[in-house]
Amino acid sequence: MTLYYKLGDFKEFLISLMKNNIVDAVVVPMRGLTENSFSPFLIKDIELLKNCEPQSPIMSINSARALSQLTAKGAIPFKVAAVMKPCEVIAFRELIKLNQVNPENIITISFDCNGVNSLKDINSKREICEICTGFTPDNADIKIFSIGIESPVIATDIELSSLNLEQVEYNKESRENFIKEKLDENIKKRENKLLEIKSNFQNLLKNCIVCKNCMRVCPICFCQECFFDSPALSGNSVTYTLRANRMSGLSFPENKLLFHLGRMNHMSVSCVGCGACEDACPAEIPVSQMFASAGDELKKLFNYQPGRDIAEKIPFTCYEHDELHSFEQPYLEKR
Amino acid sequence: MESWEPKIVYIMCSWCGSGGAETASAFNLKYPENIKPFRIWCTGGLDPAYILRAFLEGADGIIISGCHPGDCHYDVGNYYARRRFAALKTILKNFGFDENRIWLRWVGHSEGKRLVDTAEEFNEHIKKLGPHKISQ
């Protein structure tokens, strides 16, 4: 049963979780070397926790990636709370489906996200955050509600009675109305923005240098050996010339379109829209908006929503017997 | 322009698509010579990146043939293939590529005529569309 508690201070709440032995360690964003550098830290020391920034305005990497690394050699033997933005929680749940993270003993804490700032320009919001449709912490174990209500509320199914938190009621209606309004606004913005992106797709990619940064930072792209790094794509002078002949000149770096379209085919259906790819791009290509555009189409096609339900399989790992016949070419026998 | 012959890749699975080609040869049926058959193990193992690579590297058209649904040699490979194929077409269409240059049509082992008809029909279809141009 979901219980609602009053949230005093986010940091204090994390500290009390540690003090009461509900968790033994916390993964939480913390300020790094300079004023504006934040990254997820694994912390076991309560003193250190006093300096954390749970709602950091910067997301350097998607912390689902950190948890994946943390559990790569097996489950964590003690309880860990991970403070994540809603998109990070979705990525975490997608990675569970892909067997890339072990969710055992991990408690996710998330909150109503206002979007994060771009790494390139720390004063402006990430463009993908402006058109985000998943800003509420629907999938976390401990949810912190703050928008549309007067004071923040903790909503959770987890037993927290040892913390002696004050149980409260909150104005559900006001919150839902607020969310609906913001969602409608974002969906409208999203439609316009993505229409612009997709009609300008090839033009936007013209500056791509195929550095593959977008692939390295993507929380969903997990293959140890990537097809786009494989020697299958390289050749010698003779094969290059043959290719150049075939496709009216070969531009370098090659495989620009293949890389992006190929990667879209592989994982855009699970794209969580965190915008890490866009921030990592040195050529300022709106990669995450391109993926959002492709991803939205695929999500519609397969009626899939990443992170929605852990039991729901990723569309490419399941099938139905009777579906998608419009993609099969009909055959009329010639007599 | 008159001498232009479309470059077509015919991807067929080793059990039904290729089997169809075998049956066609047994009945002495012929398909256009500009069609290059490309045998794969199972359509379920066909990564969209391979189709894309042919598509972006100058093929004018690509057809994929595998066993009929329910008839896969590996039981379910073609169901997965259909999902991936649908995703590929959706993405290409979304970004304004000519997704009609890629076809999926199931051909059984015994359906030699169907394979040849498909090859001919597709060849005509691509000839109507003209050369495939992709700016890099």
Chai-1 contact restraints between the chains, C-beta under 6 A:
chainA,res_idxA,chainB,res_idxB,connection_type,confidence,min_distance_angstrom,max_distance_angstrom,comment,restraint_id
A,K198,B,N94,contact,1.0,0.0,6.0,A-B,restraint_1
A,K198,B,F95,contact,1.0,0.0,6.0,A-B,restraint_2
A,F201,B,F95,contact,1.0,0.0,6.0,A-B,restraint_3
A,F227,B,A49,contact,1.0,0.0,6.0,A-B,restraint_4
A,R246,B,G58,contact,1.0,0.0,6.0,A-B,restraint_5
A,M247,B,E57,contact,1.0,0.0,6.0,A-B,restraint_6
A,M247,B,G58,contact,1.0,0.0,6.0,A-B,restraint_7
A,S251,B,Q136,contact,1.0,0.0,6.0,A-B,restraint_8
A,L257,B,L56,contact,1.0,0.0,6.0,A-B,restraint_9
A,L258,B,L52,contact,1.0,0.0,6.0,A-B,restraint_10
A,L258,B,R53,contact,1.0,0.0,6.0,A-B,restraint_11
A,L258,B,L56,contact,1.0,0.0,6.0,A-B,restraint_12
A,L261,B,L52,contact,1.0,0.0,6.0,A-B,restraint_13
A,G262,B,A49,contact,1.0,0.0,6.0,A-B,restraint_14
A,G262,B,L52,contact,1.0,0.0,6.0,A-B,restraint_15
A,M264,B,I91,contact,1.0,0.0,6.0,A-B,restraint_16
A,N265,B,P48,contact,1.0,0.0,6.0,A-B,restraint_17
A,N265,B,A87,contact,1.0,0.0,6.0,A-B,restraint_18
A,N265,B,L88,contact,1.0,0.0,6.0,A-B,restraint_19
A,A294,B,I91,contact,1.0,0.0,6.0,A-B,restraint_20
A,A294,B,N94,contact,1.0,0.0,6.0,A-B,restraint_21
A,E297,B,T90,contact,1.0,0.0,6.0,A-B,restraint_22
A,E297,B,N94,contact,1.0,0.0,6.0,A-B,restraint_23
A,L298,B,A87,contact,1.0,0.0,6.0,A-B,restraint_24
A,L301,B,T90,contact,1.0,0.0,6.0,A-B,restraint_25
A,P315,B,R83,contact,1.0,0.0,6.0,A-B,restraint_26
A,F316,B,R83,contact,1.0,0.0,6.0,A-B,restraint_27
A,Y319,B,Y79,contact,1.0,0.0,6.0,A-B,restraint_28
A,Y319,B,Y80,contact,1.0,0.0,6.0,A-B,restraint_29
A,Y319,B,R83,contact,1.0,0.0,6.0,A-B,restraint_30
A,L324,B,R82,contact,1.0,0.0,6.0,A-B,restraint_31
A,L324,B,A86,contact,1.0,0.0,6.0,A-B,restraint_32
A,F327,B,F85,contact,1.0,0.0,6.0,A-B,restraint_33
A,F327,B,A86,contact,1.0,0.0,6.0,A-B,restraint_34
A,F327,B,K89,contact,1.0,0.0,6.0,A-B,restraint_35
A,E328,B,L104,contact,1.0,0.0,6.0,A-B,restraint_36
A,Q329,B,W103,contact,1.0,0.0,6.0,A-B,restraint_37
A,Q329,B,R105,contact,1.0,0.0,6.0,A-B,restraint_38
A,K334,B,D117,contact,1.0,0.0,6.0,A-B,restraint_39
